[in-house]
């Protein structure tokens, strides 16, 4: 993901990537559903910090901007 997307866009892209991998036959249905459910559960329980898990670190061990 480039540096231009907002958090909702990144979340949507992750969601579609898992579905696309399943769609072309590179993943099993049960594993894909488990991954999607885990991502949705994480977002629902921690909406304020979920976006921080989508932003890559700039350097090993470095903090993400705005994620304290």
C-alpha positions in Angstrom: 0.0 0.0 0.0 1.4 3.4 -0.9 1.6 6.3 1.4 -1.5 8.1 0.0 -4.4 6.0 1.4 -6.5 6.7 4.4 -7.2 4.1 7.1 -10.6 3.1 5.7 -9.0 2.5 2.3 -6.3 0.4 3.8 -8.8 -1.7 5.7 -10.9 -2.2 2.6 -7.8 -3.2 0.6 -6.9 -5.8 3.2 -10.4 -7.2 3.2 -10.4 -7.5 -0.6 -7.0 -9.0 -0.7 -8.0 -11.9 1.4 -11.2 -12.5 -0.7 -9.2 -12.2 -3.9 -6.6 -14.8 -2.7 -9.5 -17.2 -1.9 -11.2 -16.3 -5.2 -8.3 -17.5 -7.3 -8.0 -20.7 -5.3 -4.9 -20.0 -3.3 -6.6 -20.3 0.1 -9.2 -22.5 1.8 -12.6 -21.2 2.6 -12.4 -21.9 6.4 -9.0 -20.2 6.7 -10.1 -17.2 4.7 -13.3 -16.8 6.8 -11.3 -17.1 10.0 -8.8 -14.4 8.9 -11.6 -12.0 7.9 -13.5 -12.6 11.1 -10.4 -12.0 13.2 -9.8 -8.7 11.4 -13.4 -7.6 11.8 -13.4 -8.6 15.5 -10.2 -6.6 16.1 -11.7 -3.6 14.4 -14.9 -3.8 16.4 -13.2 -4.2 19.8 -10.5 -1.5 19.3 -11.7 1.0 16.7 -9.5 3.8 17.9 -6.3 1.7 17.7 -7.2 -0.6 14.9 -5.9 1.8 12.3 -2.4 1.7 13.9 -2.2 -2.0 13.0 -2.6 -1.1 9.3 0.2 1.5 9.1 3.7 0.0 8.6 6.5 1.1 10.9 9.0 3.5 9.3 11.9 1.8 11.1 12.2 -1.4 13.1 10.9 -0.7 16.6 9.8 2.8 15.6 6.4 4.3 16.6 3.7 4.8 14.0 2.6 8.4 13.6 -0.4 9.2 15.8 -0.4 5.8 17.5 1.4 6.8 20.7 
